[in-house]
Amino acid sequence: MGNTRLIMMLAFFGAAIPVQSSADVVKPTTAAVTAYQQGQAYERLFQDINLAPGTCAIILERERCNVDLQLLSGMRGEDPTDDLAKKWFATGDISMRVEKWNDMYVSDKVWTDDPVFAWWYTAGIAEIAASLPQGKGIDEYVGSIADVLAKHTAAAPDESAAWSPTGGTPYTRLAWVQGSLEQIFPVETYPVPTFGDGPAFYAQLGVYVSTIQELVDNPFALSRPESRAFAAVVLARLQDVHTKFADGLTAAPLQNAVNQPIIADSEWINTTWRQPLSQQINKKWPDQSRHAFLLGNLIAQVAYNAAVLKDSNSDADFRGAIATLPTWAGMSAKTHADIASLQNIPYAAKGGKWEDINAAATAAVLDIVSEK
């Protein structure tokens, strides 16, 4: 335990361990499952704190950030940096970002004293890291994980070749292990999208599309298996809407991109993800459906902007557009009141406080996704 520099963490990631190829063969104990979950939590938090701090500003990701921190705190004990991280995750406000986080790595001693814990913990890390964006530096990191998996096959649940990646790129080597892990632990969609009926459905769809857009701004988070599963569900519902309204639009290229490698290149991300996501609605949608979609989408963007970008012009543009959109029939009184509260806060350029804008927009988004 203790403070570690990035180079040490990369060495630690090289200590990832293989797991099993068949759920019928491997039956992890409760302790092994916990260690695996702790490894996943660590990998996500390492990325969220050190590489993609905007992730925990996404409204529907904040709870995961807090749960991951609690899981690790329970393993290694409370650390002074944990309280700072909790305050940051509560709102996602990037100005509260923790710059130096005391984390945990698996030492050689742990590998010797408790190889079962070490293996499952590192397997959790490997499952998340296997899908990372491909690019210079990242490939070395992923390769180091594959190398250590090969080094520690003796600690795997059995002697199956599934836990000894050989040949190919670092990503294909680790993908072999990831596939075996996911036979034991099927990927669970996160966030979990839920849809109501009528206009509420479109407002929720707007929130979820905005969430994908925010994940695109944080490609490390977008790359995770659970994020890809979330995107797949949302894009399928979006494609259903395109078909229903015969609007001439399609989400098919985005659906195809969900399970393809993500390239760590801003131009590629812009062309493959950001631009297509911005072109998924037109006036062939009925007014009420279109307005509800825009309302959910824009309010989520207001919160993210207030937590991360803090762009006064965007705040005015987003909330100015929201002011032109009618509420839908049947909207709950709470959602209506929270949207009104957001709009009553002065624009940031006119003295409105970012924390107030963030809090009000967050409350409105959570109300929207809870509508029936």
CORUR-V400681 format. One line per field, one symbol per residue. psi: psi as a letter, one per 20 degrees, with the letter a starting at -180 (. if undefined). Layout:
BEGIN
psi=???
END
This chain:
BEGIN
psi=rrqqrhhhhhhghijqqqbriphhgpnqrghggggghhgggggghgghghhmiigjipgjihggggggghghhhgirqqhighghghghhijoiijpohopoapqorhgghghmhgggghghhgghhghhjqqprpghhggghhghghghhkhhirhakqihjmpqrarhghghhggghghihgnqppppropqpbrbhhghgghgghhhgghhhhimhghhiqghhhhghggghghghhggggilijrqjghghhigjqqppmphgghgghggghhiljqajiqqggggggghggghhhhgggghhfhlohgggggghghhhipqqqpipqhggghhggggiipqqhikipphhggggghgggghggiiq.
END
